């Protein structure tokens, strides 16, 4: 899937929060943090459902390569693990209700705030 660069305006306090995650070493950049938030939010929406890389690409709109990188990062943080297969594809299951809960809360709050 082709990607498009977008410019997003968010409140300064949220930028400070993302920047603090970067300084803590959670993320290398704002872009990486926001891509990860999108993937985590998607995982939160589907709960314990097992998903393949292709399923995540379709549901998030991120590229295949980006989803693979995010899965690797999240796996290293204990937020996702390989769990069997769906067809011939590796399936992954998320466990997002732990140390990065603040990311999910942030994404959820701003996702729904934007739809009001």
ZADO-1210 file (C-alpha; in nm, 4 decimals, padded with zeros to 6 digits):
<atoms>
<atom x="00.0000" y="00.0000" z="00.0000" code="UNK" pos="1"/>
<atom x="00.1321" y="00.3416" z="-00.0896" code="UNK" pos="2"/>
<atom x="00.1906" y="00.5841" z="00.1935" code="UNK" pos="3"/>
<atom x="00.1239" y="00.9549" z="00.2079" code="UNK" pos="4"/>
<atom x="00.3008" y="01.2022" z="00.4302" code="UNK" pos="5"/>
<atom x="00.0607" y="01.4174" z="00.6295" code="UNK" pos="6"/>
<atom x="00.1037" y="01.7118" z="00.8590" code="UNK" pos="7"/>
<atom x="-00.0892" y="01.6837" z="01.1839" code="UNK" pos="8"/>
<atom x="-00.1593" y="01.9525" z="01.4403" code="UNK" pos="9"/>
<atom x="-00.1912" y="01.8331" z="01.7976" code="UNK" pos="10"/>
<atom x="-00.1943" y="02.0269" z="02.1249" code="UNK" pos="11"/>
<atom x="00.1457" y="02.1315" z="02.2599" code="UNK" pos="12"/>
<atom x="00.0981" y="01.9300" z="02.5797" code="UNK" pos="13"/>
<atom x="00.0683" y="01.6113" z="02.3738" code="UNK" pos="14"/>
<atom x="00.3813" y="01.6952" z="02.1771" code="UNK" pos="15"/>
<atom x="00.5610" y="01.7361" z="02.5122" code="UNK" pos="16"/>
<atom x="00.4322" y="01.3950" z="02.6204" code="UNK" pos="17"/>
<atom x="00.5513" y="01.2302" z="02.2981" code="UNK" pos="18"/>
<atom x="00.8854" y="01.4094" z="02.3318" code="UNK" pos="19"/>
<atom x="00.9195" y="01.2769" z="02.6875" code="UNK" pos="20"/>
<atom x="00.8666" y="00.9218" z="02.5559" code="UNK" pos="21"/>
<atom x="01.1432" y="00.9894" z="02.3039" code="UNK" pos="22"/>
<atom x="01.3788" y="01.1171" z="02.5747" code="UNK" pos="23"/>
<atom x="01.2962" y="00.8073" z="02.7843" code="UNK" pos="24"/>
<atom x="01.4076" y="00.5939" z="02.4891" code="UNK" pos="25"/>
<atom x="01.0642" y="00.4519" z="02.4093" code="UNK" pos="26"/>
<atom x="01.0833" y="00.5906" z="02.0551" code="UNK" pos="27"/>
<atom x="01.3473" y="00.7300" z="01.8219" code="UNK" pos="28"/>
<atom x="01.1260" y="01.0034" z="01.6755" code="UNK" pos="29"/>
<atom x="00.7820" y="01.1618" z="01.6784" code="UNK" pos="30"/>
<atom x="00.7022" y="00.9795" z="01.3559" code="UNK" pos="31"/>
<atom x="00.7919" y="00.6430" z="01.5086" code="UNK" pos="32"/>
<atom x="00.5826" y="00.7202" z="01.8162" code="UNK" pos="33"/>
<atom x="00.2763" y="00.8156" z="01.6122" code="UNK" pos="34"/>
<atom x="00.3069" y="00.5093" z="01.3848" code="UNK" pos="35"/>
<atom x="00.3302" y="00.2918" z="01.6948" code="UNK" pos="36"/>
<atom x="00.0278" y="00.4624" z="01.8498" code="UNK" pos="37"/>
<atom x="-00.1723" y="00.3855" z="01.5333" code="UNK" pos="38"/>
<atom x="-00.0704" y="00.0180" z="01.5503" code="UNK" pos="39"/>
<atom x="-00.1414" y="-00.0047" z="01.9245" code="UNK" pos="40"/>
<atom x="-00.4782" y="00.1599" z="01.8850" code="UNK" pos="41"/>
<atom x="-00.5701" y="-00.0836" z="01.6101" code="UNK" pos="42"/>
<atom x="-00.4646" y="-00.3716" z="01.8348" code="UNK" pos="43"/>
<atom x="-00.6700" y="-00.2276" z="02.1188" code="UNK" pos="44"/>
<atom x="-00.9794" y="-00.2109" z="01.8972" code="UNK" pos="45"/>
<atom x="-00.9574" y="-00.5759" z="01.7968" code="UNK" pos="46"/>
<atom x="-00.8668" y="-00.6986" z="02.1446" code="UNK" pos="47"/>
<atom x="-00.7327" y="-01.0514" z="02.1613" code="UNK" pos="48"/>
<atom x="-00.7956" y="-01.1309" z="01.7962" code="UNK" pos="49"/>
<atom x="-00.4992" y="-01.2864" z="01.6187" code="UNK" pos="50"/>
<atom x="-00.3831" y="-01.0880" z="01.3165" code="UNK" pos="51"/>
<atom x="-00.1340" y="-01.1301" z="01.0349" code="UNK" pos="52"/>
<atom x="00.0912" y="-00.8580" z="00.8950" code="UNK" pos="53"/>
<atom x="-00.1393" y="-00.8313" z="00.5928" code="UNK" pos="54"/>
<atom x="-00.4438" y="-00.7852" z="00.8160" code="UNK" pos="55"/>
<atom x="-00.2660" y="-00.5083" z="01.0073" code="UNK" pos="56"/>
<atom x="-00.1575" y="-00.3406" z="00.6830" code="UNK" pos="57"/>
<atom x="-00.5171" y="-00.3355" z="00.5648" code="UNK" pos="58"/>
<atom x="-00.6646" y="-00.2129" z="00.8924" code="UNK" pos="59"/>
<atom x="-00.4040" y="00.0555" z="00.9714" code="UNK" pos="60"/>
<atom x="-00.3148" y="00.1785" z="00.6232" code="UNK" pos="61"/>
<atom x="00.0542" y="00.1476" z="00.7113" code="UNK" pos="62"/>
<atom x="00.2972" y="-00.0149" z="00.4703" code="UNK" pos="63"/>
<atom x="00.3917" y="-00.3820" z="00.5007" code="UNK" pos="64"/>
<atom x="00.7478" y="-00.2848" z="00.5931" code="UNK" pos="65"/>
<atom x="00.6299" y="-00.0381" z="00.8602" code="UNK" pos="66"/>
<atom x="00.3958" y="-00.2958" z="01.0159" code="UNK" pos="67"/>
<atom x="00.6805" y="-00.5478" z="01.0287" code="UNK" pos="68"/>
<atom x="00.9078" y="-00.2921" z="01.2002" code="UNK" pos="69"/>
<atom x="00.6363" y="-00.1959" z="01.4490" code="UNK" pos="70"/>
<atom x="00.5661" y="-00.5634" z="01.5270" code="UNK" pos="71"/>
<atom x="00.9358" y="-00.6200" z="01.5923" code="UNK" pos="72"/>
<atom x="00.9509" y="-00.3167" z="01.8271" code="UNK" pos="73"/>
<atom x="00.6311" y="-00.4153" z="02.0057" code="UNK" pos="74"/>
<atom x="00.7510" y="-00.7737" z="02.0392" code="UNK" pos="75"/>
<atom x="01.0681" y="-00.6480" z="02.2068" code="UNK" pos="76"/>
<atom x="00.8515" y="-00.4563" z="02.4548" code="UNK" pos="77"/>
<atom x="00.6333" y="-00.7595" z="02.5268" code="UNK" pos="78"/>
<atom x="00.3265" y="-00.6074" z="02.3639" code="UNK" pos="79"/>
<atom x="00.2830" y="-00.8632" z="02.0869" code="UNK" pos="80"/>
<atom x="00.3827" y="-01.2255" z="02.0327" code="UNK" pos="81"/>
<atom x="00.3607" y="-01.4767" z="01.7472" code="UNK" pos="82"/>
<atom x="00.0614" y="-01.7061" z="01.8076" code="UNK" pos="83"/>
<atom x="00.0211" y="-01.9746" z="01.5448" code="UNK" pos="84"/>
<atom x="-00.0788" y="-01.9198" z="01.1856" code="UNK" pos="85"/>
<atom x="-00.3747" y="-01.7993" z="00.9876" code="UNK" pos="86"/>
<atom x="-00.3518" y="-01.9938" z="00.6636" code="UNK" pos="87"/>
<atom x="00.0187" y="-01.9879" z="00.5818" code="UNK" pos="88"/>
<atom x="00.0825" y="-01.6504" z="00.7445" code="UNK" pos="89"/>
<atom x="00.2269" y="-01.5942" z="01.0902" code="UNK" pos="90"/>
<atom x="-00.0401" y="-01.4677" z="01.3284" code="UNK" pos="91"/>
<atom x="00.0294" y="-01.2253" z="01.6117" code="UNK" pos="92"/>
<atom x="-00.1628" y="-01.1563" z="01.9271" code="UNK" pos="93"/>
<atom x="-00.1421" y="-00.8273" z="02.1126" code="UNK" pos="94"/>
<atom x="-00.1173" y="-00.7650" z="02.4836" code="UNK" pos="95"/>
<atom x="-00.1486" y="-00.3897" z="02.5038" code="UNK" pos="96"/>
<atom x="-00.2885" y="-00.3425" z="02.8523" code="UNK" pos="97"/>
<atom x="00.0473" y="-00.2982" z="03.0280" code="UNK" pos="98"/>
<atom x="00.3293" y="-00.0451" z="03.0542" code="UNK" pos="99"/>
<atom x="00.2274" y="00.1502" z="02.7424" code="UNK" pos="100"/>
<atom x="-00.1340" y="00.1920" z="02.8493" code="UNK" pos="101"/>
<atom x="-00.0806" y="00.5696" z="02.8401" code="UNK" pos="102"/>
<atom x="-00.0250" y="00.5452" z="02.4624" code="UNK" pos="103"/>
<atom x="-00.3552" y="00.3654" z="02.4142" code="UNK" pos="104"/>
<atom x="-00.5383" y="00.6083" z="02.6392" code="UNK" pos="105"/>
<atom x="-00.3900" y="00.9016" z="02.4463" code="UNK" pos="106"/>
<atom x="-00.4820" y="00.7492" z="02.1092" code="UNK" pos="107"/>
<atom x="-00.8324" y="00.6602" z="02.2232" code="UNK" pos="108"/>
<atom x="-00.9008" y="01.0022" z="02.3736" code="UNK" pos="109"/>
<atom x="-00.7860" y="01.1868" z="02.0630" code="UNK" pos="110"/>
<atom x="-00.9407" y="00.9455" z="01.8148" code="UNK" pos="111"/>
<atom x="-01.2864" y="00.9941" z="01.9614" code="UNK" pos="112"/>
<atom x="-01.2335" y="01.3649" z="02.0315" code="UNK" pos="113"/>
<atom x="-01.1688" y="01.4148" z="01.6614" code="UNK" pos="114"/>
<atom x="-01.5033" y="01.2536" z="01.5715" code="UNK" pos="115"/>
<atom x="-01.7158" y="01.4801" z="01.7909" code="UNK" pos="116"/>
</atoms>
